[in-house]
């Protein structure tokens, strides 16, 4: 696929780089053509849990106290109900999934929130580079221990070394130093696991300078490649290149002539 482009100091985000590295054609559909697809259940659940945690932590920066769990669940429920009508539930019951996700929210409030004293919430950043683009984003939480934290929901366990391979962690670590004038002490994914019995996993690590440079290099390569207007499909056999995982399947490999 070829679509030559003129780029004037674009701002890229870590999520866009993640899409590009998986499938350049998916990037083309989403970020060049602007074609969106309904979010799946996982995304809606993640947004709702994050909304509940954010509602609590935002006031905790000043109060230093967690809200009652009922207040957090109200924020969770409001976000879930707002997103539900536009979500592709893939045959699953939205009501059942909401109940299961509420259990994750309660668990977060019980064992995760008390551990964290947030300093900043949803802090936006824009990192200038010398390569013709900037990198933008928003850090979920930074705390009194100079840790960057991000809440995730997942159906499975994260690898213990996930931080060391995370684009998001490398970008946010760079942004922390840019904003604060000092290096972060580490990065933590607070993973709420959607298992039969809801569970919590803390995945912590320290971002190396090598990791930061690798990610900057990936952004630079993407930027230069986008100028050519050429987009390659995902590697043959990639699990995400399938009808069940790619929202663009029907206009790409699954298109009926």
SENUBA-235678 format. One record per residue: residue in one letter; z, y, x of N, C-alpha, C in turn. Coordinates in nm, 4 decimals, padded with zeros to 6 digits. Atoms other than C-alpha are relative to their C-alpha. Layout:
! residues N
A	Z	Y	X	Z	Y	X	Z	Y	X
...
***
This chain:
! residues 257
X	00.0000	-00.1183	00.0847	00.0000	00.0000	00.0000	00.0000	00.1238	00.0887
X	00.0126	-00.1205	-00.0810	-00.0964	00.3413	00.1371	00.0124	00.1221	-00.0891
X	-00.0187	-00.1237	00.0761	00.0235	00.6790	00.0083	00.0478	00.1060	00.0976
X	-00.0348	-00.0963	-00.1033	00.0135	00.9446	00.2791	00.0889	00.1102	-00.0567
X	-00.0997	-00.0940	00.0480	00.3022	01.1904	00.2516	00.0201	00.1151	00.0967
X	-00.0423	-00.1132	-00.0803	00.4005	01.5337	00.3730	00.1491	00.0197	-00.0265
X	-00.1446	-00.0093	00.0152	00.7758	01.5501	00.4347	00.0504	00.1285	00.0644
X	-00.0558	-00.1242	-00.0512	00.9510	01.8856	00.4724	00.1515	-00.0119	00.0049
X	-00.1442	00.0106	-00.0220	01.2975	01.8282	00.6168	00.0704	-00.0708	-00.1161
X	-00.0646	00.0718	00.1108	01.3978	01.5625	00.3626	00.1446	-00.0355	00.0313
X	-00.1369	00.0500	-00.0134	01.7563	01.4538	00.3019	00.0015	-00.1444	-00.0462
X	-00.0074	00.1418	00.0332	01.8036	01.0779	00.3102	00.1455	-00.0414	-00.0230
X	-00.1321	00.0546	00.0256	02.0983	00.8744	00.1855	00.0044	-00.1448	00.0460
X	-00.0151	00.1358	-00.0529	02.2392	00.5456	00.3109	-00.0535	-00.1044	-00.0969
X	00.0497	00.0971	00.0972	02.1482	00.3680	-00.0130	-00.1523	-00.0113	00.0063
X	00.1458	00.0017	-00.0102	01.7825	00.4669	00.0283	-00.0448	-00.0785	00.1232
X	00.0342	00.0770	-00.1199	01.7746	00.3290	00.3822	00.0187	-00.1488	-00.0257
X	-00.0226	00.1401	00.0329	01.9218	00.0045	00.2516	-00.1140	-00.0592	-00.0791
X	00.1160	00.0466	00.0781	01.6407	-00.0245	-00.0016	-00.1218	-00.0145	00.0896
X	00.1176	00.0018	-00.0874	01.3768	00.0585	00.2602	00.0005	-00.1206	00.0923
X	-00.0081	00.1117	-00.0937	01.5013	-00.2069	00.5002	-00.0196	-00.1343	-00.0704
X	00.0223	00.1239	00.0757	01.4918	-00.4701	00.2251	-00.1457	-00.0119	-00.0435
X	00.1380	00.0050	00.0502	01.1543	-00.3792	00.0766	-00.0563	00.1408	-00.0078
X	00.0596	-00.1336	-00.0033	00.9382	-00.0781	00.1530	-00.0728	00.0336	-00.1302
X	00.0692	-00.0263	00.1261	00.7407	-00.1181	-00.1695	00.1007	00.0368	-00.1086
X	-00.1048	-00.0386	00.0951	01.0620	-00.1078	-00.3719	00.0409	00.1451	00.0248
X	-00.0302	-00.1394	-00.0341	01.1429	00.2158	-00.1867	-00.1085	00.0916	-00.0577
X	00.1129	-00.0796	00.0513	00.7971	00.3466	-00.2811	00.0127	00.0192	-00.1505
X	-00.0137	-00.0106	00.1452	00.8489	00.2704	-00.6502	00.1164	00.0912	-00.0382
X	-00.1217	-00.0710	00.0408	01.2012	00.4138	-00.6602	00.0021	00.1446	00.0480
X	-00.0225	-00.1328	-00.0573	01.1959	00.7139	-00.4281	-00.1250	00.0858	00.0121
X	00.1235	-00.0782	-00.0078	00.8314	00.8168	-00.4046	-00.0577	00.0237	-00.1394
X	00.0525	-00.0142	00.1366	00.7072	00.7472	-00.7579	00.1082	00.0405	-00.0995
X	-00.1089	-00.0371	00.0894	01.0509	00.8042	-00.9103	00.0177	-00.0929	-00.1183
X	-00.0130	00.0973	00.1085	01.0364	00.4897	-01.1225	00.1408	-00.0595	00.0023
X	-00.1347	00.0548	00.0084	01.3842	00.3898	-01.2366	00.0017	-00.1206	-00.0929
X	-00.0191	00.1175	00.0834	01.5034	00.0677	-01.3946	00.1434	00.0009	-00.0527
X	-00.1365	00.0020	00.0532	01.8070	00.0076	-01.6188	00.0953	-00.0668	00.0983
X	-00.0967	00.0637	-00.0905	02.1186	-00.0676	-01.4144	00.0441	-00.1349	-00.0554
X	-00.0528	00.1281	00.0409	02.2499	-00.4218	-01.4212	00.1493	00.0080	-00.0252
X	-00.1427	00.0037	00.0325	02.5989	-00.5283	-01.5249	00.0860	00.0349	00.1207
X	-00.0814	-00.0216	-00.1195	02.7285	-00.5209	-01.1667	00.0153	00.1483	00.0312
X	-00.0060	-00.1429	-00.0304	02.6415	-00.1542	-01.1203	00.0874	00.0742	-00.0997
X	-00.0808	-00.0659	00.1019	02.7965	-00.0476	-01.4507	00.1482	-00.0305	00.0183
X	-00.1391	00.0377	-00.0251	03.1159	-00.2404	-01.3755	00.0541	00.0769	00.1203
X	-00.0422	-00.0717	-00.1193	03.1337	-00.0868	-01.0292	00.0262	00.1467	-00.0265
X	-00.0168	-00.1422	00.0307	03.0889	00.2655	-01.1642	00.1247	00.0239	-00.0842
X	-00.1158	-00.0172	00.0872	03.3575	00.2156	-01.4280	00.1308	-00.0158	00.0777
X	-00.1205	00.0188	-00.0818	03.6157	00.0803	-01.1818	00.0183	00.1190	00.0941
X	-00.0085	-00.1161	-00.0888	03.5336	00.3620	-00.9410	00.0469	00.1238	-00.0766
X	-00.0414	-00.1151	00.0805	03.5775	00.6156	-01.2228	00.1503	-00.0015	-00.0257
X	-00.1437	00.0105	00.0210	03.9255	00.4848	-01.2968	00.0792	00.0323	00.1251
X	-00.0680	-00.0259	-00.1266	04.0281	00.4875	-00.9318	-00.0089	00.1476	00.0377
X	00.0197	-00.1412	-00.0332	03.8831	00.8365	-00.8816	00.0887	00.0899	-00.0851
X	-00.0846	-00.0785	00.0906	04.0666	00.9737	-01.1860	00.1448	00.0014	00.0498
X	-00.1365	00.0086	-00.0523	04.3932	00.8530	-01.0351	00.0147	00.0731	00.1335
X	-00.0141	-00.0537	-00.1351	04.3320	00.9490	-00.6734	-00.0218	00.1510	00.0064
X	00.0278	-00.1437	-00.0070	04.1966	01.2962	-00.7472	00.1279	00.0813	-00.0236
X	-00.1241	-00.0734	00.0250	04.5285	01.4101	-00.8926	00.1088	-00.0365	00.1012
X	-00.1022	00.0464	-00.0943	04.7260	01.2075	-00.6380	-00.0019	00.0782	00.1307
X	00.0055	-00.0821	-00.1210	04.6063	01.4329	-00.3564	00.1068	00.1090	-00.0032
X	-00.1028	-00.1032	00.0154	04.8517	01.6898	-00.4954	00.1333	-00.0585	-00.0458
X	-00.1238	00.0508	00.0597	05.1053	01.4912	-00.7000	00.0702	-00.1043	00.0858
X	-00.0500	00.1089	-00.0831	05.1457	01.2051	-00.4499	00.0610	-00.1129	-00.0843
X	-00.0455	00.1046	00.0910	05.2124	00.9829	-00.7522	-00.1205	-00.0579	-00.0739
X	00.1056	00.0616	00.0800	04.9905	00.7322	-00.9298	00.0219	00.0300	-00.1476
X	-00.0068	-00.0183	00.1451	04.9098	00.7942	-01.2949	00.0459	-00.1287	-00.0674
X	-00.0254	00.1223	00.0768	05.0268	00.5508	-01.5630	-00.1293	-00.0807	-00.0127
X	00.1172	00.0855	00.0054	04.7933	00.2525	-01.5836	-00.0838	00.0276	-00.1242
X	00.0736	-00.0294	00.1223	04.6996	00.3508	-01.9401	-00.0989	00.1150	00.0200
X	00.0897	-00.1127	-00.0284	04.5491	00.6798	-01.8124	-00.1202	-00.0460	00.0825
X	00.1078	00.0511	-00.0852	04.3471	00.4964	-01.5481	-00.0965	-00.0854	-00.0815
X	00.0845	00.0840	00.0847	04.2205	00.2443	-01.8034	-00.0829	00.0839	-00.0970
X	00.0773	-00.0898	00.0875	04.1146	00.5303	-02.0324	-00.1227	00.0537	00.0735
X	00.1120	-00.0514	-00.0799	03.8988	00.6761	-01.7534	-00.1018	-00.1103	00.0255
X	00.0875	00.1162	-00.0187	03.7580	00.3308	-01.6781	-00.0816	-00.0267	-00.1264
X	00.0656	00.0327	00.1268	03.6793	00.2672	-02.0457	-00.1039	00.1048	-00.0390
X	00.0944	-00.1082	00.0337	03.5139	00.6065	-02.0956	-00.1298	-00.0140	00.0786
X	00.1194	00.0159	-00.0834	03.2764	00.5485	-01.8038	-00.0779	-00.1247	-00.0400
X	00.0676	00.1239	00.0393	03.2008	00.1911	-01.9084	-00.0786	00.0214	-00.1292
X	00.0650	-00.0227	00.1297	03.1207	00.2977	-02.2663	-00.1176	00.0963	00.0122
X	00.1102	-00.0935	-00.0197	02.9011	00.5821	-02.1402	-00.1215	-00.0708	00.0604
X	00.1089	00.0685	-00.0681	02.6945	00.3494	-01.9216	-00.0546	-00.1204	-00.0778
X	00.0345	00.1264	00.0663	02.6866	00.0449	-02.1520	-00.1332	00.0012	-00.0761
X	00.1251	00.0047	00.0781	02.3983	00.1460	-02.3849	-00.1262	-00.0086	00.0857
X	00.1185	00.0018	-00.0852	02.1565	00.1885	-02.0937	00.0000	-00.1117	00.1020
X	-00.0130	00.1086	-00.0979	02.2631	-00.1253	-01.9051	-00.0754	-00.1243	-00.0448
X	00.0632	00.1289	00.0257	02.0606	-00.4446	-01.8811	00.1062	-00.1084	00.0214
X	-00.1091	00.0976	-00.0091	02.3284	-00.7046	-01.9578	-00.0510	-00.1420	00.0244
X	00.0611	00.1298	-00.0319	02.0865	-00.9948	-01.9019	00.0617	-00.1136	-00.0824
X	-00.0485	00.1034	00.0904	02.2149	-01.1865	-02.2033	00.1506	-00.0156	-00.0050
X	-00.1458	00.0102	-00.0010	02.5834	-01.1426	-02.1203	00.0605	00.0972	-00.1007
X	-00.0702	-00.0835	00.0961	02.8368	-00.9881	-02.3561	00.0646	00.1191	00.0692
X	-00.0575	-00.1203	-00.0600	02.9189	-00.6281	-02.2694	00.1502	00.0058	-00.0256
X	-00.1424	-00.0033	00.0323	03.2537	-00.6608	-02.4466	00.0818	-00.0927	00.0878
X	-00.0705	00.0951	-00.0857	03.3545	-00.9697	-02.2512	00.0090	00.0510	00.1423
X	00.0007	-00.0514	-00.1365	03.2515	-00.8130	-01.9227	00.0908	00.1219	00.0143
X	-00.0905	-00.1151	-00.0054	03.4434	-00.4974	-02.0089	00.1443	-00.0477	00.0129
X	-00.1363	00.0533	-00.0081	03.7605	-00.7011	-02.0651	00.0290	-00.0557	00.1395
X	-00.0183	00.0568	-00.1332	03.7110	-00.8867	-01.7366	00.0119	00.1108	00.1048
X	-00.0026	-00.1112	-00.0957	03.6475	-00.5591	-01.5532	00.1286	00.0806	-00.0119
X	-00.1280	-00.0691	00.0192	03.9578	-00.4006	-01.7050	00.1103	-00.0699	00.0793
X	-00.0982	00.0741	-00.0809	04.1551	-00.6772	-01.5335	-00.0110	00.0391	00.1471
X	00.0189	-00.0481	-00.1372	04.0038	-00.5642	-01.2012	00.0637	00.1380	00.0167
X	-00.0554	-00.1349	-00.0060	04.1040	-00.2076	-01.2806	00.1529	-00.0046	00.0061
X	-00.1459	00.0144	-00.0009	04.4622	-00.3137	-01.3542	00.0497	-00.0492	00.1361
X	-00.0392	00.0537	-00.1303	04.4774	-00.5116	-01.0311	-00.0083	00.1075	00.1075
X	00.0144	-00.1107	-00.0947	04.3491	-00.2133	-00.8332	00.1195	00.0946	-00.0114
X	-00.1086	-00.0946	00.0210	04.6141	00.0074	-00.9874	00.1341	-00.0574	00.0455
X	-00.1269	00.0640	-00.0332	04.8892	-00.2457	-00.9189	00.0197	-00.0182	00.1498
X	-00.0223	00.0357	-00.1410	04.8248	-00.3444	-00.5572	-00.0777	00.0836	00.1011
X	00.0789	-00.0805	-00.0942	04.5636	-00.1098	-00.4064	00.0441	00.1460	-00.0013
X	-00.0327	-00.1425	00.0106	04.6441	00.2385	-00.5350	00.1328	00.0368	00.0673
X	-00.1278	-00.0399	-00.0636	05.0111	00.2353	-00.4205	-00.0060	00.0063	00.1520
X	00.0106	00.0002	-00.1460	04.8951	00.1760	-00.0605	-00.0656	00.1264	00.0554
X	00.0889	-00.1074	-00.0452	04.6779	00.4862	-00.0464	00.0533	00.1367	-00.0411
X	-00.0258	-00.1404	00.0292	04.7676	00.8528	-00.0181	-00.1266	00.0779	00.0373
X	00.1269	-00.0674	-00.0291	04.4314	01.0298	-00.0525	00.0195	00.1446	00.0449
X	00.0024	-00.1397	-00.0441	04.3584	01.3582	00.1220	-00.1203	00.0715	-00.0603
X	00.1193	-00.0562	00.0623	04.0032	01.4206	00.0037	-00.0633	-00.1050	-00.0902
X	00.0692	00.0867	00.0957	03.8005	01.2779	-00.2858	-00.1430	00.0485	-00.0183
X	00.1411	-00.0301	00.0270	03.4243	01.2619	-00.3248	-00.0478	00.1200	00.0826
X	00.0358	-00.1107	-00.0898	03.3702	01.4895	-00.0236	-00.1456	-00.0124	00.0421
X	00.1429	00.0027	-00.0288	03.0026	01.5730	00.0111	-00.0275	00.0460	00.1428
X	00.0368	-00.0374	-00.1365	02.8270	01.6081	00.3447	-00.1516	00.0006	00.0145
X	00.1411	-00.0010	-00.0385	02.4897	01.6828	00.4982	-00.0048	00.0076	00.1519
X	00.0053	00.0101	-00.1456	02.4299	01.5735	00.8573	-00.1385	00.0394	00.0491
X	00.1270	-00.0428	-00.0577	02.1581	01.7634	01.0379	-00.0336	-00.0878	00.1212
X	00.0447	00.0730	-00.1186	01.9532	01.5746	01.2965	-00.1054	00.0847	00.0712
X	00.1070	-00.0679	-00.0735	01.7010	01.6814	01.5580	-00.1341	-00.0696	-00.0220
X	00.1186	00.0831	00.0207	01.4426	01.4462	01.4096	-00.0777	00.0334	-00.1264
X	00.0793	-00.0436	00.1144	01.3103	01.6436	01.1139	00.0536	-00.0414	-00.1353
X	-00.0597	00.0386	00.1276	01.5482	01.5202	00.8445	00.1515	00.0141	00.0109
X	-00.1466	00.0015	00.0024	01.9125	01.5253	00.7382	00.0456	-00.1233	-00.0774
X	-00.0586	00.1149	00.0692	02.1445	01.2565	00.6044	00.1120	00.0522	-00.0887
X	-00.0988	-00.0497	00.0947	02.3431	01.3354	00.2924	00.0806	-00.1126	-00.0613
X	-00.0805	00.1007	00.0666	02.6113	01.1598	00.0960	00.1322	00.0565	-00.0468
X	-00.1294	-00.0380	00.0559	02.9615	01.1635	-00.0452	00.1020	-00.1062	00.0373
X	-00.1066	00.0935	-00.0365	03.2714	01.0036	00.1053	00.0941	-00.0182	-00.1179
X	-00.0810	00.0313	00.1163	03.4698	00.8302	-00.1659	00.1427	00.0512	00.0176
X	-00.1394	-00.0374	-00.0246	03.8222	00.8679	-00.0219	00.0240	00.0085	00.1506
X	-00.0614	00.0012	-00.1333	03.9803	00.9782	00.3049	00.1497	00.0139	-00.0223
X	-00.1441	00.0016	00.0261	04.3528	00.9216	00.3414	00.0804	00.0597	00.1155
X	-00.0889	-00.0619	-00.0989	04.6538	01.0410	00.5396	-00.0016	-00.0721	00.1338
X	00.0070	00.0765	-00.1244	04.5976	00.7697	00.7996	-00.1328	00.0220	00.0725
X	00.1340	-00.0264	-00.0533	04.2513	00.9139	00.8765	-00.0909	-00.1219	-00.0142
X	00.0898	00.1095	00.0355	04.0892	00.6095	00.7176	-00.0967	00.0475	-00.1075
X	00.0977	-00.0208	00.1064	03.7728	00.6300	00.5118	00.0045	-00.1253	-00.0868
X	-00.0118	00.1155	00.0886	03.7993	00.4066	00.2040	-00.1068	00.0078	-00.1092
X	00.0995	00.0059	00.1068	03.5471	00.2921	-00.0533	00.0287	-00.1223	-00.0872
X	-00.0278	00.1087	00.0935	03.6116	00.0821	-00.3638	-00.1288	-00.0711	-00.0380
X	00.1143	00.0817	00.0380	03.3700	-00.2024	-00.4317	00.0436	-00.1078	-00.0999
X	-00.0216	00.1188	00.0821	03.3422	-00.4731	-00.6974	-00.1033	-00.1031	00.0419
X	00.0899	00.1041	-00.0496	03.1905	-00.8052	-00.6000	00.0368	-00.1348	-00.0611
X	-00.0234	00.1338	00.0510	03.1494	-01.1575	-00.7285	00.0365	-00.0989	00.1086
X	-00.0314	00.0912	-00.1102	03.2124	-01.3039	-00.3856	00.0714	00.0742	00.1123
X	-00.0736	-00.0535	-00.1134	03.4110	-01.2536	-00.0680	-00.0936	00.0717	00.0964
X	00.0738	-00.0687	-00.1058	03.2871	-00.9987	00.1864	00.0274	-00.0705	00.1334
X	-00.0233	00.0480	-00.1360	03.2398	-01.1116	00.5456	00.1073	00.0862	00.0661
X	-00.1085	-00.0727	-00.0648	03.5378	-01.0155	00.7599	-00.0494	00.1134	00.0894
X	00.0546	-00.1024	-00.0893	03.3128	-00.8148	00.9953	-00.1009	00.0904	-00.0708
X	00.0975	-00.0753	00.0798	03.1262	-00.6373	00.7132	-00.0127	00.1449	00.0466
X	00.0031	-00.1409	-00.0429	03.2224	-00.2896	00.8380	-00.0904	00.0181	00.1207
X	00.0765	-00.0114	-00.1248	03.0593	-00.3553	01.1770	-00.1502	-00.0046	-00.0221
X	00.1438	00.0096	00.0293	02.7219	-00.4116	01.0069	-00.0415	00.0912	-00.1157
X	00.0242	-00.0809	00.1190	02.7459	-00.1534	00.7297	-00.0659	00.1338	00.0326
X	00.0646	-00.1313	-00.0114	02.5026	00.1380	00.7098	00.0925	00.1076	-00.0552
X	-00.0890	-00.0969	00.0637	02.7430	00.3152	00.4754	00.1159	00.0380	00.0910
X	-00.1139	-00.0283	-00.0874	03.0369	00.2825	00.7141	-00.0413	00.0875	00.1176
X	00.0461	-00.0781	-00.1151	02.8332	00.4195	01.0067	-00.0292	00.1446	-00.0391
X	00.0332	-00.1358	00.0451	02.7076	00.7195	00.8075	00.1274	00.0781	-00.0331
X	-00.1225	-00.0692	00.0394	03.0488	00.8051	00.6605	00.0890	00.0285	00.1205
X	-00.0779	-00.0223	-00.1211	03.2174	00.7647	00.9993	-00.0517	00.1222	00.0752
X	00.0611	-00.1167	-00.0644	02.9730	01.0168	01.1466	00.0341	00.1271	-00.0765
X	-00.0299	-00.1165	00.0834	03.0320	01.2520	00.8531	00.1454	00.0424	00.0134
X	-00.1426	-00.0317	-00.0163	03.4101	01.2287	00.8924	00.0216	00.0837	00.1254
X	-00.0171	-00.0739	-00.1254	03.3901	01.3428	01.2534	-00.0628	00.1383	-00.0089
X	00.0675	-00.1291	00.0172	03.1468	01.6192	01.1603	00.0860	00.0958	-00.0827
X	-00.0779	-00.0843	00.0914	03.3733	01.7459	00.8809	00.1387	00.0331	00.0550
X	-00.1390	-00.0158	-00.0406	03.7147	01.6969	01.0422	00.0172	00.0418	00.1454
X	-00.0114	-00.0322	-00.1405	03.6405	01.7483	01.4106	00.0761	-00.1040	00.0805
X	-00.0676	00.1104	-00.0696	03.8013	01.4155	01.5016	-00.0564	-00.1311	-00.0547
X	00.0514	00.1303	00.0386	03.7123	01.0488	01.4849	00.0901	-00.0643	-00.1050
X	-00.0777	00.0770	00.0978	03.8192	00.8412	01.1854	00.0689	-00.1173	00.0698
X	-00.0737	00.1128	-00.0566	04.0777	00.5721	01.2607	-00.0606	-00.1344	-00.0423
X	00.0624	00.1236	00.0455	03.8722	00.3181	01.0675	-00.0641	00.0182	-00.1358
X	00.0657	00.0002	00.1307	03.6801	00.2291	00.7544	00.0510	-00.1215	-00.0762
X	-00.0521	00.1094	00.0820	03.8124	00.0166	00.4669	-00.0804	-00.0123	-00.1289
X	00.0553	00.0329	00.1311	03.6262	-00.1480	00.1816	00.1109	-00.0664	-00.0809
X	-00.0957	00.0601	00.0924	03.8703	-00.2127	-00.1036	-00.0808	-00.0788	-00.1030
X	00.0901	00.0844	00.0775	03.6894	-00.5057	-00.2636	00.0762	-00.0674	-00.1138
X	-00.0569	00.0640	00.1175	03.7852	-00.6046	-00.6182	-00.0940	-00.1151	-00.0382
X	00.0844	00.1188	00.0155	03.6575	-00.9591	-00.6578	00.0008	-00.0500	-00.1440
X	00.0183	00.0430	00.1395	03.5179	-01.0627	-00.9972	-00.0018	-00.1525	-00.0080
X	-00.0133	00.1448	00.0043	03.6353	-01.4212	-00.9623	00.0734	-00.0400	-00.1289
X	-00.0647	00.0469	00.1229	03.7858	-01.6397	-01.2380	00.1371	00.0628	-00.0156
X	-00.1250	-00.0761	-00.0053	04.1222	-01.4984	-01.1390	-00.0274	00.1220	00.0864
X	00.0306	-00.1206	-00.0777	04.0680	-01.1341	-01.0318	00.0798	00.0053	00.1297
X	-00.0636	00.0010	-00.1319	04.1450	-01.0873	-00.6637	-00.0389	00.1259	00.0762
X	00.0244	-00.1173	-00.0841	04.1557	-00.8167	-00.3979	-00.0167	-00.0429	00.1450
X	00.0228	00.0249	-00.1420	04.0198	-00.8231	-00.0439	-00.0116	00.1337	00.0722
X	00.0112	-00.1196	-00.0833	04.0771	-00.5497	00.2141	-00.0852	-00.0352	00.1210
X	00.0902	00.0243	-00.1127	03.7891	-00.5406	00.4616	00.0004	00.1250	00.0872
X	-00.0190	-00.1165	-00.0866	03.8725	-00.3088	00.7500	-00.0693	-00.0191	00.1341
X	00.0618	00.0052	-00.1319	03.7031	-00.2220	01.0755	-00.0153	00.1389	00.0576
X	00.0247	-00.1271	-00.0695	03.6208	00.0480	01.3271	-00.1477	00.0076	00.0349
X	00.1424	-00.0204	-00.0275	03.2699	00.1880	01.3592	-00.0185	00.0402	00.1457
X	00.0268	-00.0322	-00.1402	03.1367	00.1913	01.7152	-00.1098	00.1050	00.0118
X	00.1071	-00.0967	-00.0254	02.9146	00.4574	01.8677	-00.1350	-00.0703	00.0001
X	00.1240	00.0783	-00.0001	02.6526	00.1869	01.9179	-00.0499	-00.0212	-00.1427
X	00.0375	00.0201	00.1400	02.6557	00.1123	01.5447	-00.0544	00.1285	-00.0601
X	00.0473	-00.1284	00.0515	02.6178	00.4811	01.4633	-00.1401	00.0309	00.0499
X	00.1317	-00.0285	-00.0564	02.3196	00.5137	01.6966	-00.1075	-00.0934	-00.0565
X	00.0948	00.0931	00.0618	02.1540	00.2020	01.5527	-00.0424	00.0493	-00.1380
X	00.0312	-00.0476	00.1348	02.1765	00.3474	01.2034	-00.0823	00.1279	00.0058
X	00.0813	-00.1210	-00.0158	02.0471	00.6870	01.3158	-00.1427	-00.0378	00.0384
X	00.1327	00.0460	-00.0381	01.7573	00.5043	01.4804	-00.0766	-00.0578	-00.1171
X	00.0658	00.0559	00.1182	01.6849	00.3199	01.1563	-00.0482	00.1107	-00.0928
X	00.0430	-00.1149	00.0804	01.6758	00.6490	00.9649	-00.1226	00.0661	00.0623
X	00.1121	-00.0649	-00.0694	01.4428	00.7963	01.2287	-00.1273	-00.0815	-00.0146
X	00.1175	00.0861	00.0166	01.2081	00.4985	01.2150	-00.0536	00.0072	-00.1425
X	00.0437	-00.0122	00.1387	01.2001	00.5167	00.8354	-00.0726	00.1320	-00.0224
X	00.0607	-00.1321	00.0166	01.1244	00.8884	00.8479	-00.1411	00.0046	00.0582
X	00.1321	-00.0011	-00.0631	00.8352	00.8404	01.0889	-00.0978	-00.0908	-00.0737
X	00.0881	00.0918	00.0732	00.6975	00.5426	00.8969	-00.0439	00.0567	-00.1343
X	00.0357	-00.0583	00.1299	00.7075	00.7325	00.5671	-00.1160	00.0985	00.0126
X	00.1101	-00.0949	-00.0208	00.4701	00.9890	00.7146	-00.1362	-00.0681	-00.0071
X	00.1275	00.0720	00.0014	00.2026	00.7202	00.7380	-00.0458	-00.0337	-00.1409
X	00.0344	00.0359	00.1364	00.2179	00.6495	00.3669	-00.0246	-00.1481	-00.0194
X	00.0206	00.1449	00.0112	00.2111	00.2749	00.4321	00.1320	-00.0680	-00.0326
X	-00.1209	00.0672	00.0457	00.4584	00.0446	00.2603	-00.0233	-00.1503	-00.0033
X	00.0119	00.1449	-00.0082	00.5075	-00.3227	00.3375	00.0938	-00.0663	-00.1013
X	-00.0883	00.0725	00.0922	00.6500	-00.5759	00.0894	00.1133	-00.0681	00.0750
X	-00.1091	00.0770	-00.0598	00.9674	-00.7721	00.1499	-00.0556	-00.1238	00.0678
X	00.0431	00.1203	-00.0713	00.9425	-01.0669	00.3858	-00.0169	-00.1158	-00.0971
X	00.0255	00.1160	00.0849	00.8019	-01.3805	00.2285	00.1241	-00.0888	-00.0035
X	-00.1166	00.0860	00.0160	01.0850	-01.5906	00.0887	00.1311	00.0743	-00.0141
X	-00.1233	-00.0779	00.0152	01.3383	-01.3046	00.0688	00.0569	-00.0224	-00.1400
X	-00.0585	00.0356	00.1304	01.5830	-01.3940	-00.2106	-00.0038	00.1162	-00.0987
X	-00.0005	-00.1144	00.0909	01.5822	-01.0394	-00.3494	-00.1397	00.0329	-00.0527
X	00.1369	-00.0209	00.0478	01.2037	-01.0506	-00.3943	-00.0306	-00.1067	-00.1051
X	00.0151	00.0978	00.1066	01.2138	-01.2363	-00.7247	00.0215	00.0681	-00.1342
X	-00.0110	-00.0562	00.1348	01.2066	-01.1789	-01.0979	00.1446	00.0275	-00.0380
X	-00.1396	-00.0147	00.0376	01.5811	-01.2217	-01.1259	00.0736	00.1101	00.0737
X	-00.0727	-00.0953	-00.0830	01.6720	-00.9673	-00.8569	-00.0682	00.1356	00.0157
X	00.0716	-00.1277	-00.0194	01.4020	-00.6985	-00.8412	-00.0475	00.0562	-00.1338
X	00.0397	-00.0643	00.1242	01.3583	-00.4558	-01.1284	-00.1461	00.0399	-00.0049
X	00.1405	-00.0389	-00.0057	01.0034	-00.3826	-01.0126	-00.0933	-00.1208	00.0052
X	00.0786	00.1237	-00.0106	00.8867	-00.7455	-01.0175	-00.1225	00.0035	-00.0896
X	00.1084	00.0040	00.0981	00.6717	-00.6915	-01.3265	-00.1173	00.0900	00.0371
X	00.1108	-00.0855	-00.0421	00.4655	-00.4198	-01.1548	-00.0385	-00.0256	00.1457
X	00.0287	00.0349	-00.1394	00.4530	-00.5862	-00.8142	-00.0508	-00.1446	00.0039
X	00.0485	00.1373	-00.0148	00.4286	-00.9582	-00.7344	-00.0096	-00.0744	-00.1323
X	00.0032	00.0674	00.1302	00.4945	-01.0572	-01.0948	-00.0965	00.0607	-00.0997
X	00.0933	-00.0679	00.0917	00.2257	-00.8308	-01.2397	-00.1098	-00.0950	-00.0447
X	00.1049	00.0856	00.0564	-00.0145	-01.0103	-01.4709	-00.1283	00.0801	-00.0119
X	00.1266	-00.0730	00.0000	-00.3749	-00.9073	-01.4212	-00.0725	-00.0163	-00.1327
***
